[in-house]
Amino acid sequence: MFEIFENTESEVRSYCRKYPVEFSTAKNAEMFSREGERYIDFLAGAGALNYGHNNPEIKSAVMEYLSRDSIIHALDMYTEAKEDFLTVFKKDILEPRGLDYKVMFCGSTGTNAVEAALKLARKNTGRTNVIAFSGAFHGMTLGSLAMTTDQTSRQGAGVPLANVTFVPYGDTMGIEYLKWLLEDDHSGIDKPAAVFLETIQAEGGINVAPVEWLRELRELCTEHGILMVADDIQVGCGRTGYFFSFERADIVPDMVVLSKSISGFGLPMSLLLMRPELDIFKPAEHNGTFRGNQLAFVGAAAAIRYYNAHDLGAAVQKKGALVEAYLKDAICALDERISCRGMGLIWGIDMSGIDKAMAVKVMRACVKRHMIIEVAGRGDSVLKILCPLTIPEDILKEGLDIIRDAIVEVLKEYK
């Protein structure tokens, strides 16, 4: 059945090895194989489908745009679609939050926006070193990969990954260590251009940074003239119950990178937001052929309208509370060595206290029960819940029941 893929497609493919199904259609939080078998989606395109598969309101805008021979590709030329997106993004997202950012359209992937932020931070400060955190994932191109910590990803580089200093994430030790690096003139570390931050580490194992820690980090960056760059590629666009994940801490980063769900429809798009005074790239100093993806602009504008019209932030917080209660009462109660953490609709079930290999076994048991779900963290020891934000509560509950049943099954191996 999969002969064409196995014989023709590169060995680098990964998700299809975990989910050996040929998919044909999808709607909201459900995917269907070519044979019509139903799967519940707790992966959401690795966070690229916050608004669900084929969201009808966003799809309608995209289809209407396509129906009238509108321009599809335009590099960075002025277009109606880009004007509409920028207008809606500024009026409905930035201004209500008191955020004054310029918007840079990068290449089609999140890692391109991270690369742009790296270059711009170094250009503004004249410094080369940057700070990143243990457990970080920022992308797979060389600059972003240098700030990514998992060894499997780093080993693919083939060259030294330099100009990054890593600091422990999310605790007092990390803040104190960073203070020492910056304040001790014998620390041996060059003053960094920027600190790159995920307020919740997704690939790192769903590690949630405390609000006070985020505020201390913001103060430290301001005190030492270091740019704070928030990587909201996976945990932004409403995932945490706020449009931007850093809103919960009432901080304002100097730059923000967005991708994945910013287009609203799973279309390639990435943005770099920056304080206006940091906008010093010369024309075409960082560019990309597909930075003018007009369908992505249309989808992104429709997604913002959908987000506000349906009060999606409040809906995510409500569903997040449901997930939190379920995990506490029905999952963690199964074994005291299981722990859960997260917020909004990004959660991790950590089974490393039993066996680091257990999460992968549970993932496979979920797939057998027709659920698409992923693992994350050290040794892939954390089962990762990342369903569409628009998932109906009954399907959300059905999915959580599948996870519970899979854990019960796998736990029998450890009794």
WOCOR-V900445 format. One record per run of one state. SS is the DSSP state (helix for helix, strand for strand, loop for the rest). FROM is the first residue (numbers start at 1). TO is the last residue. Records with the same first field share a line. If there is no record, write none. Layout:
SS=FROM-TO  FROM-TO
//
This chain:
loop=1-2  9-14  19-22  29-29  34-37  42-43  48-52  54-55  68-72  74-79  98-100  106-109  126-129  134-141  147-150  155-163  168-171  184-193  198-199  202-206  209-210  225-226  232-244  250-254  259-259  264-270  279-292  310-311  335-338  344-345  351-357  369-370  373-373  377-377  381-381  386-392  415-415
helix=3-8  15-18  44-47  56-67  80-97  110-125  142-146  151-154  172-183  211-224  245-249  260-263  276-278  294-309  312-334  358-368  378-380  393-414
strand=23-28  30-33  38-41  53-53  73-73  101-105  130-133  164-167  194-197  200-201  207-208  227-231  255-258  271-275  293-293  339-343  346-350  371-372  374-376  382-385
//
